[in-house]
Amino acid sequence: MTDSKNVIPGDAFVGENSEETISVMEIVLRFVRYWKWFVAGIAIALVFVFLYLRYTTPVYNIVSSIILKEAKNQRFEPSMGVMEGLQLSGLGAVSNLENEIYVLQSRSMIRNVINRLSLHTSYIVEGRIKSSDLYKMSPVVVSMEQSRLDELKSNIEFTMQMNGEGTVKVSGLFEGLQTDTVFSSLPALLNTPQGDISFTRRPGVEAGDKPVNVVIQHPEAVIREYRGNLSVQQASRQASVLDLSIKTPYTEKGKDFLNMLVEVYNNETIEDNKMEAFNTHTFINERIAIINEELTEAERDVEDYKRSRGMTDLQVDLQRNMQMGSRYEQELVQVETQLNVVNSLNEYINNPANLNKTIPTNVGVEDPTLAATASEYNRLVLERERLSQSMTEDNPAMRKLDEQISGLRQNINSSISSVQRGLSIQRRDAHNQANIYGGRIGSVPTQEREFMELSREQQIKASLFLMLLQKREENALALAATANRAKVLDEAISAGQVAPRPMIVLLAALLLGLLIPAGIIYLMDILQYKIRTRADVDRISKVPVLGEIPKHEENENIAVLENETRPIDEAFRMSRTNLLLTLGSDNKVVVFTSTVAGEGKTFVALNMSISTALLDKRVLLIGMDLRIPRLKEYMNLETNNGLTSYLSGFEKDIDSLVVPSGVHPNLYVLPSGPIPPNPAELLSRPTLDRAIEKLREEFDYIFIDSAPSSQVTDTLIISRVSDATVYVCRADYSSKGNLRFANSLMETKKLKNMLLVINDVTEFHRGYGYGYGYGYGYGYGNKGGKKKSKK
């Protein structure tokens, strides 16, 4: 007897690589059978894409670029030309672009832009397909006071229509109150519970024939929208160029927004520079007023002294001695001037009222360290003031700036103290030298010496006064020469549509049109508890597959015909060949069974018998499904006797019960006979063994149609007289549990040499070598079949 694990040629056993290839093909073909689903999915997706693209408002990307400049705090030297100084004040690169990006994106900056352009008010006109915003093409301008806008709790929406005569009709709900108002002329004012709304005529815009839906939003809502869509990025790490972009459905609004953003940024930067210059101007004017009084008093003292002494000229004979004395006196005057300015600056810095103000820098302090520190201090103070508009005090950036400003103020105080000590030393040295030369002119009359002291005081005040006047003019020039911080490199233009993107939407729709049906099919597959294809069987069953039988007509009990090349004929031929090769020459008896009724075991047994009989082999088909016999019905037999008559002892000769099949001369049938009350007991009798032994000698092959294995024990009982078992399952009928039950029968060896036949396969695409019908010119779908012409 051949073992069930022997290799069966054809479809029952294939190599590992072939099995993987076949599995992939089965997966593909499993989806191909639902091609109508995919076509429908793609068609529905394309319809949705068409509707989406037709009715969705497109969003455009508006871009612009600017370059930032940083004005250096450059002192005007007496030897420097005015134009040269102005040029120096406009050069330099921005040291911290990240701070400027924060400023451009700050809420206060965007708020100013929104208010200037009145972007919180929209003028919507309903179109046939999409709505559009008239923006600057609205014939009427609607506005509210800023204070009332900030107090809005909900949007204001109303309808406005203007006819050719200038009459404006306004209707809408204002906090639940219906308002219908007609203005015969403009400007006009509408009183509402939410505030007064003004209506003015926009010059140059003709009235339309469609009503306009006016929507007034709270500025904060518009700020959040524009701030979220605004992008400010550095063009490159080496350049002070910023790329501005904003995404909006309305290109004109986007262009105006970016242009106005740059304008507001420049205006605020100019205001910051003016503030620093104004503080310096105020300080210089205060000092000029004080020095002017002191200079007037010194000149009056000189005038009074000369008048009282009757002096007109200095003595010429003391000129040589006085030259050296004058040199040190002049040095002393300069030192006194510097010391006076430094003391005034120290008072200004230590005044608590000037804590958050910029420090005057262009006041004549000649110490380079102090001047540079003061300039850096002023820069940080201005930067902190700008950042405070968009940051809180506990922001890390603000804390860092406060620490830097505090440190610089300490450095400035230290520098002033150092300058004061140095000037004091210089003054002491100059004073000592002046006293030395003063002693040399001791013979000078007292009045001349007194006059020199008064004259020296006058010269100090006059020198300081002239210096302050010069600094005031320089500061005025710097204030008048203030330039824009940001220079526009590229005007705001539309960079194209960013949403929706037709190609991306189309590809996404096509992908969904394929994935959704595929997902549904896959979900149906994993939720399917019945076997459907050969692949399902291969994944579960451990029983070798003998063959597959394609789907056939329900009433077509005898499917195999002689000289036919239909797929079902070829399927039984292949299964027959595999079975006979498995049985070998000594084994003859094959039991056909299944897990439950209805899986086609009788149909397979009958047609396998016919196919074997076509080989000129004497074949006997025995009906041993004693409980629900179907063989007699399938073959239209008229006899009432059968196997049960012999097993019960009513008939002694088994040969007398065998009848011709009427299908083929080599096929004989032993019907089951009358239904007995004790089928299991009859089949357990030794009479069955003797009958099978006798029939083995008379027939080449014996095929037994047995009962389902999971419902009764009949098949397990008659397995003792069999050589092999053909286990039948049915596609789209047998559950996956049926195959697991077959596995358990094989593992426990309750049935001999089990082979599996898959019946009623719909996806019958597994060819044998070159496929069914090869060489005959007939396709798979040739149900009627054709006979070969005989020669």
C-alpha positions in Angstrom: 0.0 0.0 0.0 1.4 3.4 -1.0 1.8 5.8 1.9 -0.3 9.0 1.8 2.9 11.1 1.9 4.1 9.8 -1.4 4.5 12.5 -4.0 1.5 12.9 -6.3 2.3 14.4 -9.6 0.4 17.4 -11.0 -1.4 19.9 -8.7 -1.4 17.9 -5.5 2.3 18.6 -4.6 4.4 21.4 -6.1 7.8 22.8 -5.1 8.2 25.6 -2.6 9.0 28.3 -5.1 6.2 27.2 -7.3 3.8 27.3 -4.4 4.8 30.9 -3.5 4.3 32.0 -7.1 0.9 30.3 -7.3 -0.1 31.9 -4.0 0.7 35.4 -5.3 -1.2 34.7 -8.5 -4.2 33.5 -6.5 -4.1 36.7 -4.4 -4.0 38.8 -7.5 -6.8 36.8 -9.2 -8.8 37.0 -6.0 -8.9 40.8 -6.4 -9.3 40.7 -10.2 -12.6 38.9 -9.8 -13.9 42.0 -8.1 -12.8 44.3 -10.9 -16.2 45.9 -11.1 -15.8 47.1 -7.5 -12.5 48.8 -8.4 -14.0 50.4 -11.4 -16.9 51.7 -9.3 -14.5 52.9 -6.6 -12.4 54.8 -9.1 -15.5 56.3 -10.8 -16.9 57.4 -7.4 -13.6 58.9 -6.4 -13.3 60.8 -9.7 -16.8 62.2 -9.2 -15.8 63.4 -5.7 -12.6 64.9 -7.0 -14.6 66.8 -9.7 -17.0 68.1 -7.1 -14.3 68.9 -4.6 -12.2 70.8 -7.1 -15.2 72.6 -8.5 -16.7 73.8 -5.2 -13.5 74.2 -3.1 -12.1 77.7 -2.8 -8.4 77.6 -3.9 -5.7 78.8 -1.6 -2.7 80.7 -3.1 0.8 81.4 -1.7 1.8 85.1 -1.8 5.5 85.7 -1.4 7.8 88.6 -0.9 11.4 89.2 0.2 13.1 92.1 2.1 16.6 92.9 3.2 17.2 94.3 6.7 19.7 97.1 7.5 21.0 98.2 10.9 21.9 101.8 11.5 25.2 102.1 13.3 25.5 104.8 16.0 28.3 106.8 14.4 29.5 110.0 15.9 30.0 113.0 13.7 33.6 114.2 13.9 34.4 117.8 13.1 36.6 116.7 10.2 33.8 114.5 8.8 31.6 115.7 6.0 27.8 115.8 6.5 27.1 113.4 3.6 29.9 111.0 4.8 28.3 110.9 8.2 24.9 110.3 6.9 26.2 107.4 4.7 27.8 105.8 7.7 24.6 106.0 9.7 22.8 103.7 7.1 25.3 100.9 6.7 25.8 97.6 8.5 24.2 94.1 8.8 21.6 93.0 11.3 23.2 91.2 14.2 20.1 89.1 15.3 17.7 88.2 12.6 15.7 85.9 14.9 14.5 88.9 16.9 13.4 90.7 13.8 11.4 87.6 12.7 9.6 87.6 16.0 8.9 91.3 15.6 7.4 90.8 12.1 5.2 87.9 13.4 4.2 89.7 16.6 0.6 90.1 17.4 0.8 93.9 17.7 2.5 94.2 14.2 -0.2 92.1 12.6 -2.9 93.9 14.5 -1.7 97.2 13.0 -1.7 95.7 9.5 -5.3 94.3 10.0 -6.6 97.6 11.2 -5.0 99.7 8.5 -6.3 97.4 5.7 -9.7 96.8 7.5 -9.2 93.0 6.9 -11.7 92.2 9.7 -14.5 93.2 7.3 -15.3 90.9 4.4 -17.6 91.6 1.4 -18.9 88.2 0.2 -20.8 87.7 -3.0 -22.4 84.4 -3.7 -21.6 83.0 -7.1 -23.0 80.1 -9.1 -20.2 77.8 -8.0 -18.1 79.6 -5.4 -18.3 82.7 -3.2 -15.9 85.5 -3.6 -14.7 88.5 -1.5 -15.0 91.8 -3.3 -12.4 93.4 -1.0 -11.6 96.8 -2.6 -14.2 96.3 -5.3 -17.1 96.7 -2.9 -19.1 99.9 -3.8 -19.7 100.6 -0.1 -17.1 100.7 2.7 -18.3 99.4 6.0 -16.4 100.3 9.2 -16.7 100.5 13.0 -14.7 102.2 15.7 -11.7 100.3 16.9 -13.0 100.3 20.5 -16.3 98.7 19.5 -14.5 96.1 17.3 -12.4 95.0 20.3 -15.6 94.5 22.3 -17.4 92.3 19.8 -18.5 88.9 21.3 -19.7 87.5 18.0 -19.4 88.2 14.3 -21.7 90.8 12.7 -23.3 89.5 9.5 -25.8 91.4 7.3 -26.8 91.8 3.7 -26.2 95.0 1.8 -27.4 95.9 -1.7 -26.8 99.1 -3.6 -28.7 100.1 -6.7 -27.6 102.5 -9.5 -29.3 105.5 -7.8 -27.1 105.2 -4.8 -29.7 103.8 -2.4 -28.3 101.2 0.0 -30.5 98.5 1.6 -29.2 96.8 4.7 -30.9 93.8 6.4 -29.8 91.4 9.0 -29.9 90.2 12.6 -28.1 92.2 15.3 -28.1 90.3 18.6 -31.4 88.7 17.7 -33.1 91.9 16.4 -34.1 92.0 12.8 -33.1 95.2 11.1 -34.2 96.4 7.6 -32.9 99.8 6.8 -32.6 101.8 3.5 -30.1 104.6 3.1 -31.0 107.1 0.4 -27.6 108.7 0.4 -24.1 108.0 1.8 -22.3 108.4 4.1 -24.7 107.0 6.6 -24.6 105.6 10.1 -26.5 102.5 11.4 -27.0 102.2 15.2 -26.9 98.6 16.4 -26.7 97.0 19.9 -23.1 96.0 19.0 -22.0 99.5 18.0 -22.4 102.1 15.3 -21.6 100.9 11.7 -20.7 103.6 9.2 -21.4 103.3 5.4 -19.4 105.3 2.9 -19.2 105.3 -0.9 -16.0 103.9 -2.4 -15.0 106.1 -5.3 -14.6 104.6 -8.7 -16.5 101.3 -8.0 -19.8 100.8 -9.7 -22.7 99.2 -7.8 -23.4 95.5 -8.6 -26.7 93.8 -9.1 -26.1 91.1 -6.5 -26.5 91.5 -2.7 -23.3 91.6 -0.7 -22.9 89.6 2.5 -20.9 91.8 4.9 -19.1 90.0 7.8 -17.4 91.9 10.5 -15.1 89.8 12.7 -13.4 90.4 16.0 -9.8 91.6 15.2 -8.3 88.8 17.3 -9.9 86.1 15.2 -8.5 87.7 12.0 -5.1 88.1 13.7 -5.0 84.5 14.6 -5.9 83.5 11.0 -3.3 85.7 9.4 -0.7 85.0 12.0 -1.1 81.2 11.5 -0.8 81.5 7.7 2.1 83.9 7.8 5.7 82.6 7.4 8.9 84.6 7.9 12.1 82.7 7.2 15.7 83.6 6.7 16.7 83.2 3.0 20.2 82.0 3.9 22.4 81.9 7.0 24.9 84.3 5.5 22.4 87.0 4.3 20.2 89.5 6.1 17.3 88.6 3.7 13.9 87.5 4.9 11.4 85.6 2.8 7.8 86.5 3.6 4.9 84.3 2.6 1.2 84.0 3.4 -1.4 81.5 2.3 -4.8 83.0 1.5 -7.8 82.4 -0.9 -7.6 86.0 -2.0 -4.4 87.1 -3.7 -5.1 90.9 -3.5 -5.5 90.6 0.3 -2.3 88.7 0.6 -0.3 91.1 -1.5 -1.6 94.1 0.4 -1.0 92.4 3.7 2.7 91.7 3.0 3.3 95.1 1.6 1.6 96.8 4.6 3.5 94.5 7.0 6.8 95.9 5.6 5.5 99.4 5.8 4.4 99.1 9.4 7.7 97.5 10.4 9.6 100.3 8.8 7.4 102.9 10.5 7.9 101.4 13.9 11.6 101.1 13.4 11.8 104.8 12.4 9.7 105.7 15.6 12.3 103.8 17.7 15.1 105.7 16.1 13.3 109.0 16.6 12.7 108.1 20.3 16.5 107.7 20.9 17.2 110.9 19.0 14.5 112.8 20.8 15.9 111.8 24.2 19.3 113.0 23.2 17.8 116.2 21.9 16.0 116.8 25.2 19.2 116.2 27.2 21.3 118.6 25.0 18.6 121.3 25.2 18.5 121.1 29.0 22.3 121.3 29.2 22.4 124.3 26.7 19.9 126.2 28.9 22.0 125.6 32.0 25.3 126.5 30.3 23.8 129.5 28.7 22.9 130.9 32.0 26.3 130.1 33.4 28.0 131.6 30.3 25.9 134.8 30.5 26.8 135.2 34.2 30.6 134.7 33.4 30.5 137.2 30.6 28.8 139.7 32.9 31.4 139.2 35.5 34.2 139.9 33.0 32.3 142.9 31.8 31.8 144.3 35.3 35.5 143.6 36.2 36.8 145.4 33.1 34.5 148.3 33.7 35.4 148.6 37.4 39.1 148.3 36.6 39.1 150.4 33.4 40.9 147.6 31.6 41.2 147.6 27.8 44.2 145.3 26.9 46.7 142.8 28.3 50.3 143.5 28.9 52.5 142.5 26.0 55.7 142.1 27.9 54.4 139.0 29.8 53.5 137.2 26.6 56.3 134.7 26.6 55.7 133.5 30.2 52.0 133.4 29.6 52.3 131.2 26.5 53.3 128.2 28.6 50.8 129.2 31.2 48.1 129.5 28.5 48.9 126.1 27.2 48.2 124.5 30.5 45.3 126.8 31.0 43.8 125.6 27.7 44.4 122.0 28.7 42.8 122.7 32.1 39.8 124.2 30.2 39.4 121.1 28.1 39.7 118.8 31.1 37.1 120.8 33.0 34.8 120.7 30.0 35.1 116.9 29.7 34.7 116.5 33.4 31.6 118.6 33.4 30.0 116.6 30.6 30.9 113.3 32.3 29.4 114.5 35.6 26.2 115.6 33.8 26.0 112.2 32.1 26.5 110.4 35.4 23.6 112.4 36.9 21.4 111.4 34.0 22.2 107.8 34.2 21.7 107.5 38.0 18.4 109.3 37.8 15.7 106.7 38.4 13.4 108.4 36.0 15.8 107.5 33.1 16.0 103.8 34.0 14.4 102.5 30.8 15.5 105.3 28.5 18.3 105.4 26.1 21.5 107.1 27.1 22.7 110.2 25.2 25.7 109.1 23.2 26.6 112.1 20.9 27.3 114.6 23.7 31.1 115.0 23.3 32.5 112.3 25.6 35.9 111.4 24.0 36.4 108.1 25.8 35.9 105.4 23.1 35.1 102.6 25.6 32.3 104.6 27.3 30.9 105.7 23.9 30.8 102.1 22.5 29.3 100.7 25.7 26.6 103.4 25.7 25.8 102.7 22.0 25.4 98.9 22.7 23.2 99.8 25.8 20.9 101.9 23.6 20.6 99.2 21.0 19.6 96.6 23.6 17.1 99.0 25.2 15.4 99.6 21.9 15.4 95.9 21.1 13.8 95.1 24.5 11.1 97.7 23.9 10.2 96.1 20.5 10.2 92.6 21.8 8.0 93.5 24.8 5.2 94.0 22.3 5.1 90.3 21.5 6.7 88.7 24.6 6.0 88.6 28.3 8.5 89.7 30.9 9.2 86.1 31.9 10.1 85.1 28.4 13.7 83.6 28.3 14.6 86.1 25.6 13.4 89.1 27.6 15.2 87.8 30.7 18.4 87.5 28.8 18.0 91.1 27.4 17.4 92.4 31.0 20.5 90.7 32.2 22.5 92.2 29.3 21.1 95.7 29.9 21.8 95.5 33.6 25.4 94.4 33.0 26.0 97.2 30.5 24.6 99.8 32.9 27.1 98.6 35.5 29.8 98.7 32.9 28.8 102.3 31.9 28.9 103.4 35.6 32.3 101.8 35.9 33.5 103.5 32.7 32.2 106.9 34.0 34.0 106.4 37.3 37.2 105.6 35.5 36.8 108.6 33.1 36.1 110.8 36.1 39.3 109.6 37.9 41.3 110.1 34.8 40.0 113.6 34.2 40.5 114.5 37.8 44.2 113.5 37.5 44.6 115.5 34.3 42.9 118.5 35.9 45.2 118.3 38.9 48.3 118.1 36.7 47.2 120.9 34.5 46.3 123.0 37.5 49.7 122.4 39.1 51.5 123.4 35.9 49.4 126.5 35.6 50.3 127.5 39.1 54.0 127.1 38.3 53.7 129.5 35.4 51.4 131.7 37.4 54.1 132.1 40.0 56.4 133.3 37.3 54.1 136.1 36.6 53.7 137.0 40.3 54.7 140.5 39.5 51.5 140.9 37.4 49.2 143.2 39.0 46.4 141.6 41.0 43.8 142.9 38.8 45.4 141.2 35.8 45.5 137.9 37.6 41.9 138.3 38.7 40.9 139.1 35.2 42.5 135.9 33.9 40.5 133.8 36.4 37.3 135.4 35.2 38.3 135.0 31.6 39.2 131.3 32.1 35.7 130.7 33.6 34.2 132.5 30.6 36.2 130.4 28.1 35.1 127.1 29.8 31.5 128.0 29.6 31.8 129.3 26.0 33.6 126.2 24.8 31.0 123.9 26.4 28.1 126.0 25.0 29.6 125.8 21.4 30.1 122.0 21.7 26.5 121.5 22.8 25.2 123.6 19.9 27.3 121.5 17.5 25.9 118.2 19.0 22.4 119.5 18.8 22.8 120.1 15.1 24.4 116.7 14.6 21.5 115.0 16.4 19.0 117.0 14.3 20.8 115.8 11.1 20.7 112.2 12.3 16.9 112.6 13.1 16.2 114.0 9.6 18.3 111.3 7.9 16.4 108.3 9.4 15.9 105.6 6.7 13.8 102.5 6.4 15.1 99.5 8.2 13.7 97.0 5.6 14.2 97.4 1.9 11.9 95.5 -0.4 13.8 93.2 -2.7 10.8 91.5 -4.4 7.3 92.9 -4.4 4.5 90.7 -3.1 3.3 88.4 -5.9 1.4 85.1 -6.2 3.6 82.0 -6.3 0.7 79.9 -7.5 -2.0 77.7 -6.0 -1.1 75.6 -3.0 -4.4 74.0 -2.2 -6.2 72.1 -3.5 -3.5 70.6 -5.8 -5.4 68.9 -8.6 -2.8 66.2 -9.4 -2.3 65.3 -5.7 -6.0 65.2 -5.1 -6.5 63.1 -8.2 -3.8 60.7 -7.2 -5.2 60.5 -3.7 -8.7 59.8 -5.0 -7.4 57.1 -7.4 -5.5 55.6 -4.5 -8.5 55.6 -2.3 -10.7 54.3 -5.1 -8.4 51.3 -5.2 -7.6 50.9 -1.5 -11.1 51.1 -0.2 -12.5 48.2 -2.4 -9.3 46.3 -1.7 -9.7 46.9 2.0 -13.4 45.7 1.9 -12.4 42.6 -0.1 -9.5 41.9 2.4 -11.9 42.4 5.3 -14.4 40.1 3.8 -11.7 37.6 3.2 -10.4 37.6 6.8 -13.9 37.5 8.2 -14.8 34.7 5.8 -15.2 31.4 7.8 -15.7 29.3 4.7 -13.0 28.2 2.4 -13.1 29.9 -1.0 -9.9 29.1 -2.9 -7.0 26.7 -3.0 -5.0 29.2 -1.1 -7.4 28.9 1.9 -7.0 25.1 1.8 -3.2 25.3 1.6 -3.0 27.6 4.6 -5.1 25.3 6.8 -5.1 21.7 5.6 -2.3 19.3 6.2 -3.9 16.7 4.0 -2.3 16.4 0.5 -4.4 17.9 -2.2 -5.4 15.4 -4.9 -7.1 18.0 -7.2 -9.7 20.7 -7.7 -13.1 20.3 -9.3 -14.4 23.4 -11.0 -17.9 24.8 -10.4 -20.7 22.9 -12.3 -24.4 22.9 -12.7 -26.4 21.8 -9.6 -28.4 19.3 -11.6 -25.4 18.0 -13.5 -24.8 14.8 -11.5 -22.9 13.0 -14.2 -20.3 15.6 -15.3 -17.6 13.5 -17.0 -18.3 12.6 -20.6 -16.2 10.5 -22.9 -13.9 12.4 -25.4 -14.8 15.8 -23.8 -12.2 18.5 -23.1 -14.1 20.8 -20.8 -12.4 22.0 -17.6 -14.4 19.7 -15.4 -13.5 16.6 -17.6 -9.8 17.5 -17.4 -10.0 18.2 -13.7 -11.4 14.6 -13.0 -8.8 13.2 -15.4 -6.0 14.9 -13.4 -7.5 13.8 -10.1 -7.9 10.3 -11.4 -4.3 10.2 -12.6 -3.0 11.4 -9.2 -5.2 8.9 -7.4 -4.1 5.9 -9.4 -0.5 6.8 -9.1 -1.0 7.1 -5.3 -2.7 3.7 -5.1 -0.2 1.8 -7.1 -0.9 -1.6 -8.6 -2.1 -3.5 -5.4 -4.4 -1.1 -3.8 -8.0 -0.9 -5.2 -10.5 0.2 -2.6 -11.0 4.0 -2.1 -13.5 5.6 0.3 -15.0 9.0 -0.6 -16.2 11.0 2.4 -16.5 14.5 3.7 -17.0 16.4 7.0 -20.7 17.2 6.6 -23.4 16.5 4.0 -23.6 18.7 0.9 -19.9 18.9 0.2 -20.2 16.8 -3.0 -18.6 13.4 -1.9 -21.2 11.4 -3.9 -20.7 13.6 -6.9 -17.0 13.3 -6.8 -17.1 9.5 -6.2 -19.6 9.0 -9.1 -17.6 11.1 -11.6 -14.2 9.7 -10.5 -15.7 6.2 -11.1 -16.8 7.2 -14.6 -13.4 8.8 -15.4 -11.6 5.6 -14.2 -13.9 3.4 -16.2 -12.9 5.3 -19.3 -9.5 3.7 -18.9 -11.1 0.3 -19.7 -10.9 -0.6 -16.1 -13.7 -2.5 -14.4 -14.9 -0.1 -11.7 -17.4 -0.8 -9.0 -19.1 2.1 -7.2 -20.6 1.1 -3.8 -23.1 3.2 -2.0 -22.2 2.9 1.8 -24.0 6.1 2.9 -26.7 3.9 4.5 -28.5 6.8 6.3 -29.1 9.3 3.4 -28.3 7.3 0.2 -28.1 9.5 -2.9 -26.3 7.3 -5.4 -29.4 5.6 -6.6 -31.0 9.0 -7.2 -28.0 10.4 -9.0 -27.8 7.4 -11.4 -31.6 6.8 -11.8 -31.3 3.1 -10.7 -34.6 1.1 -10.4 -33.4 -1.6 -8.1 -34.5 -1.6 -4.5 -32.0 -4.1 -3.2 -28.4 -3.3 -2.3 -25.6 -3.7 0.2 -27.8 -3.6 3.3 -29.7 -6.7 2.0 -26.4 -8.6 1.9 -25.2 -7.3 5.3 -28.5 -8.1 6.9 -28.4 -11.7 5.5 -31.4 -11.4 3.2 -29.2 -11.9 0.2 -26.4 -14.5 0.2 -24.7 -13.6 -3.2 -23.1 -10.2 -3.3 -22.7 -10.5 -7.1 -26.5 -10.6 -7.6 -26.8 -7.1 -6.1 -24.2 -5.5 -8.5 -26.0 -3.8 -11.4 -24.7 -2.1 -14.5 -24.4 1.7 -14.2 -26.0 2.5 -17.6 -23.3 5.2 -18.0 -20.4 3.1 -19.2 -20.0 -0.6 -19.8 -17.0 -0.8 -17.4 -18.8 0.9 -14.6 -21.0 -1.1 -12.1 -22.9 0.0 -9.1 -23.7 -1.6 -5.8 -26.5 0.5 -4.3 -26.9 0.9 -0.5 -30.3 -0.7 -0.5 -33.1 -0.1 2.1 -32.2 2.2 5.0 -31.5 0.0 8.0 -32.2 1.0 11.6 -28.6 0.0 12.7 -26.1 1.2 9.9 -23.1 1.2 12.2 -23.7 -2.3 13.4 -24.2 -3.6 9.9 -21.0 -2.1 8.7 -19.1 -3.5 11.6 -20.0 -7.1 10.7 -17.3 -9.4 9.1 -19.7 -9.9 6.2 -18.5 -6.5 4.8 -14.9 -7.7 4.9 -15.8 -10.9 3.0 -17.8 -9.0 0.5 -15.0 -6.5 -0.2 -12.4 -9.3 -0.5 -14.6 -11.1 -3.1 -15.2 -7.9 -5.0 -11.5 -7.1 -5.1 -11.0 -10.2 -7.3 -13.7 -9.2 -9.7 -13.0 -5.5 -10.2 -9.9 -3.4 -10.9 -11.0 -0.6 -8.6 -13.7 -0.2 -6.0 -14.9 3.3 -5.0 -17.1 3.6 -1.9 -19.5 6.5 -1.3 -19.5 6.8 2.5 -21.3 8.9 5.0 -19.9 12.3 6.4 -17.2 11.7 8.9 -18.1 14.3 11.5 -21.8 13.3 11.8 -21.6 9.5 12.1 -19.0 6.8 12.7 -19.8 4.8 9.5 -16.8 6.0 7.6 -14.4 5.3 10.4 -15.8 1.8 10.6 -15.4 1.0 6.9 -12.0 2.5 6.8 -10.6 -1.0 7.7 -11.5 -2.4 4.3 -10.1 0.6 2.3 -6.7 1.4 0.9 -7.1 5.2 0.7 -9.5 7.9 1.6 -10.6 10.8 -0.7 -11.8 13.6 1.6 -14.0 16.1 -0.2 -14.5 19.7 0.8 -16.5 22.3 -1.1 -15.5 25.9 -1.9 -17.9 28.6 -0.5 -19.6 25.8 1.5 -17.2 24.0 3.8 -16.0 25.9 6.8 -12.4 26.2 7.7 -13.2 24.1 10.8 -14.0 21.2 8.5 -10.4 21.2 7.3 -9.1 21.3 10.8 -11.3 18.3 11.5 -9.8 16.5 8.5 -6.3 17.3 9.9 -7.2 15.7 13.2 -8.4 12.5 11.4 -5.1 12.3 9.5 -3.0 12.9 12.6 -4.8 10.3 14.6 -4.7 7.9 11.6 -8.4 7.1 11.8 -8.6 7.2 8.0 -6.1 5.6 5.7 -4.0 7.5 3.2 -6.1 10.6 3.2 -6.2 12.8 0.0 -8.1 16.0 -0.4 -10.3 17.0 -3.3 -11.6 20.7 -3.5 -15.0 20.6 -5.1 -17.0 23.4 -6.7 -14.1 25.8 -7.1 -15.1 29.2 -8.6 -11.6 30.7 -9.0 -10.4 27.7 -11.1 -7.3 29.2 -12.7 -4.6 26.6 -11.7 -3.4 25.0 -14.9 -1.7 21.7 -15.2 1.3 22.1 -17.4 -0.3 24.0 -20.3 -3.8 24.3 -19.0 -7.0 22.5 -19.8 -7.9 22.2 -23.5 -4.4 22.7 -24.7 -4.0 21.2 -28.1 -7.7 21.2 -28.8 -8.3 24.9 -29.3 -11.0 25.3 -26.7 -11.0 27.8 -23.9 -11.8 27.3 -20.2 -15.3 28.5 -20.7 -16.3 25.9 -23.3 -19.1 24.2 -21.2 -20.6 22.2 -24.1 -17.3 20.8 -25.1 -16.5 19.3 -28.5 -15.3 15.9 -29.5 -12.2 15.4 -31.4 -12.7 14.2 -34.9 -11.9 10.6 -35.3 -9.7 9.5 -38.1 
